[in-house]
């Protein structure tokens, strides 16, 4: 697994954070999306500012956080590799050796 061989960079973490935050904000555009979101929060007993708190926590993720999580939850000995599209046996064999 490539992630386990080298640390993620600050730039990679920043791009991921930006993608998550913007995707979340885009998903909440429109009255029905907002109503559904706030309704869900109410039913689950969550605070009205839950989304703001969540996004702030996401913005605070560091490269150390990512590597700690990867080392804790990714098992490099027991994983399943899934590839879609045209199957090239040699490419699969090269991936298996990594």
Buried (B, 14 or more C-beta within 10 A) or exposed (E): EEBEEEEBEEEEBEEBBEEBBEEBEEEEEEEEEEEEBBEEBEEEEBEEEBBEEBBEEEEEBEBEEBBEEBEEEEEEEEEEEEEEEEEEEEEEEEEEEE
